[in-house]
Amino acid sequence: MYFVLFGQMKKMLRQLDTWFEKATLNAKERGYDAEVLVSSRLAPDQLPLLAQVIIACDTAKLGASRLTGKAAPSHDDKEKTIAELRERVRSTLAYLDTFTEKDFESAATASITQPRWEGRTMTGADYFLEHTTPNFYFHINHTYAILRHNGVPVGKKDYLGALSQKPAPAPAAS
């Protein structure tokens, strides 16, 4: 289950990268510097797009790391441009690509903690369902919404990406 769901997170990170392509092209077409998007936010008390992307990436990489015990790569969090954010996304994808289904065999029963939890723990199953998954999608969704709010022409198909659809079988002859 975890391997498959991290696969969906990888798909969403790849979609995020395509949103940045559209954002850059749209800015050029509309005659503004796409880099202004990096500091954009939907509300004054919301983190900017820059932080949304960093947190989405960190949530995916640290979630996989904590559930499997594999060390996550360190990032210096000094990104300032769309190109640097895209590199952060690609670096996160490269790390997530190192995992196999076998790596997650003990994930459900792993004991997970973080410094900010002040000594409290969660099972891997609870951590994944209650923290990793909603936190990841919260920040991915806000990234999408900030871009959309700023006129980047992304829609539901850009959010979902390619679906694993197959042609329906032909009706049986009567």
Secondary structure, 3 states (H helix, E strand, C coil): CHHHHHHHHHHHHHHHHHHHHHHHHHHHHHCCCHHHHHHCCCCCCCCCHHHHHHHHHHHHHHHHHHHHCCCCCCCCCCCCCHHHHHHHHHHHHHHHCCCCHHHHCCHHHCEECCHHHCCCCEEHHHHHHHHHHHHHHHHHHHHHHHHHHCCCCCCHHHHHCCCCCCCCCCCCCC
